[in-house]
Amino acid sequence: MEARKACQQRAGHDAPVQDGPLQGVRVLDLSSVVLGPMGTQVLADMGADVIKVEAPEGDLMRSNGVVEHAGMSSIYLALNRNKRSVVLDLKHQDGIDALHALIPRVDVLVHNMRVGAIERLGLGYEAVARLNPGIVYCAATGFGQDGPDRDKPAFDDIVQAACGLVGAGCATGQEPDYLPSLIADKTTGLAVANAVLAALFHRERHGVGQYVEVPMLETMTAFVLTEHMGGMTFPASQAKAGYARLLEGGRKPVRTADGWASMLPYTERHWKAFFREMGRDDLAQRYNIASRRERNANIRALYGHLAELAPLRTTEQWMALCAQLDIPATPIYRLEDLPRHPHLQAVGMFQESVHPTVGPIREIRPATRFSRTPTRIRRHAPALGEHTEEVLREAGVPAQRIETMLQRMREG
């Protein structure tokens, strides 16, 4: 709360005037698992009314992660706050009819189905645009639809492997391995949010909607090659692909007298001050610290000396010294340590709440701050179909048709 007030004061603005910058935008979310829900949650956190459409069996992520209450897993709770859940059976005509009633009333549709599958449901872009010509229609695909892999299934592991991320270290003899994070899904989810926002901005300026494709492989390839294009940047170059400073190693967490830390002397001033403090001015001279080129050429040796010196002090002592010398540093935090991280505590990153069906939970608030249109957790992650009747009534579907459809789904 104090951080939010300070943000407003620094911006010189009056009190907030609405609940998120996207208040009034309505998003029809036909996505599931991680990629799509990540993107639509960003929109929801920014104030959009996100209507999450689920099959009668619910989003697969309702059962993945830690599950202490059926259908409300840790991962589902982390990806679906600030949304409303509607259950529709799109294999049945009454489900399609209900969706058709919703489409003219939304600004955005997001899905991460294979394009062929959604077109077989009669919900491809052309069909949806006939119902709502101004819609921003975003397809989060595995592979761009102009390429030969357009119909292949895509999962996070597959895209990590295909985009060069898994193989980046092979040039230096490392065995390929996946990152212990759903990095492809989450990164592409953020790209989905960015793309939708850009298309909404264009519609605001020009009054027209459009089809938007956000493919995982292409998104992650661009993401990985930002620093790793290397010699491929120049067609005539003999230099290899890859950012050598990363691939050849050097910077690593270091073992201290009582734990682990990350310390990053970076500039000439950092290294000279560090070696002087440790009584090793000879190392600054040996590696010609004053030359950036020489520092980079000897980066593995420099950080090797840091690792050798690190066990001489405790983590707390190193943090104090690095603060004194203005050297970037942090203790190594395990996942379970993060709620006790002093900075995250100070900014209220973790929030305790009581979910109406799950009970007490810990949630992560939206990270981005807006001074005039603040974001917050407005809605708990919904139970399956929690808002079906509410949303369909808003769309003008007669109560009797809603009840008939719900009764059919209850009977299986």
KAMORA-V211299 format. One record per helix or strand of 3 or more residues. SS is the DSSP state (H for helix, E for strand). FROM is the first residue (numbers start at 1). TO is the last residue. If there is no record, write none. Layout:
SS,FROM,TO  SS,FROM,TO
//
This chain:
H,2,11  E,26,29  H,35,45  E,49,54  H,60,63  H,74,79  E,83,87  H,93,103  E,108,111  H,115,120  H,125,131  E,136,141  H,156,162  H,168,172  H,183,206  E,210,215  H,216,228  H,230,233  H,244,247  E,260,264  H,268,277  H,281,286  H,292,297  H,299,310  H,315,325  E,328,331  H,335,340  H,342,346  E,350,355  E,359,364  H,388,394  H,399,410
//
